[in-house]
């Protein structure tokens, strides 16, 4: 079955990263709403990573660190 917390964390990070790459500049009129969604998605991803890390084996922890780095890098792209 796999580690559900790990899978949830991976999906949450991918949603943030995917959202950053799919943002369309012509939708600036929705900027405040979009920023709120980005902030919420980022919080969800960070919490999911934290929960998954506490309940993972060493191999999963290594992958979670990579996901955390990817999440951090997506924040720097703002």
C-alpha positions as CSV (number, residue, x, y, z in Angstrom):
1,X,0.0,0.0,0.0
2,X,2.8,2.4,0.8
3,X,3.1,5.3,3.1
4,X,0.0,7.5,2.7
5,X,1.6,10.5,4.4
6,X,4.5,10.3,2.1
7,X,2.3,10.1,-0.9
8,X,0.2,13.1,0.3
9,X,3.3,15.2,0.9
10,X,4.6,14.4,-2.6
11,X,1.2,15.4,-4.1
12,X,1.0,18.6,-2.1
13,X,4.5,19.7,-3.2
14,X,3.8,18.9,-6.8
15,X,0.6,20.9,-6.6
16,X,2.6,24.0,-5.4
17,X,5.3,23.5,-8.0
18,X,2.8,22.8,-10.8
19,X,0.8,25.9,-9.8
20,X,3.8,28.1,-10.0
21,X,4.6,26.9,-13.6
22,X,1.0,27.2,-14.8
23,X,0.3,30.7,-13.5
24,X,-0.8,33.0,-16.3
25,X,0.4,36.7,-16.1
26,X,-2.8,38.0,-17.8
27,X,-4.8,37.0,-14.8
28,X,-3.4,39.8,-12.6
29,X,-6.8,40.9,-11.6
30,X,-7.1,37.8,-9.5
31,X,-3.7,38.4,-7.9
32,X,-4.9,38.6,-4.3
33,X,-7.0,35.5,-4.6
34,X,-4.1,33.7,-6.3
35,X,-1.7,34.7,-3.6
36,X,-4.0,33.4,-1.0
37,X,-4.3,30.1,-2.7
38,X,-0.5,30.0,-3.2
39,X,0.0,30.7,0.5
40,X,-2.5,28.0,1.5
41,X,-1.0,25.5,-0.8
42,X,2.5,26.2,0.5
43,X,1.3,25.7,4.1
44,X,-0.4,22.5,3.2
45,X,2.7,21.2,1.5
46,X,4.9,22.2,4.5
47,X,2.6,20.5,7.0
48,X,2.4,17.4,4.8
49,X,6.2,17.2,4.6
50,X,6.5,17.5,8.3
51,X,3.9,14.8,9.0
52,X,5.4,12.5,6.5
53,X,8.9,12.9,7.7
54,X,8.0,11.9,11.3
55,X,6.5,8.7,10.0
56,X,8.9,7.7,7.3
57,X,11.8,5.3,6.8
58,X,15.3,6.5,5.9
59,X,14.8,6.1,2.1
60,X,11.5,8.1,2.3
61,X,13.2,10.8,4.4
62,X,15.8,11.3,1.8
63,X,13.1,11.7,-0.9
64,X,11.2,14.1,1.4
65,X,14.3,16.2,1.8
66,X,14.5,16.5,-2.0
67,X,10.8,17.5,-2.1
68,X,11.4,20.1,0.6
69,X,14.3,21.5,-1.5
70,X,12.0,21.6,-4.5
71,X,9.4,23.4,-2.5
72,X,12.0,25.9,-1.2
73,X,13.2,26.5,-4.7
74,X,9.6,27.2,-5.9
75,X,9.4,29.9,-3.2
76,X,12.5,31.6,-4.5
77,X,11.0,31.8,-7.9
78,X,8.4,34.4,-6.8
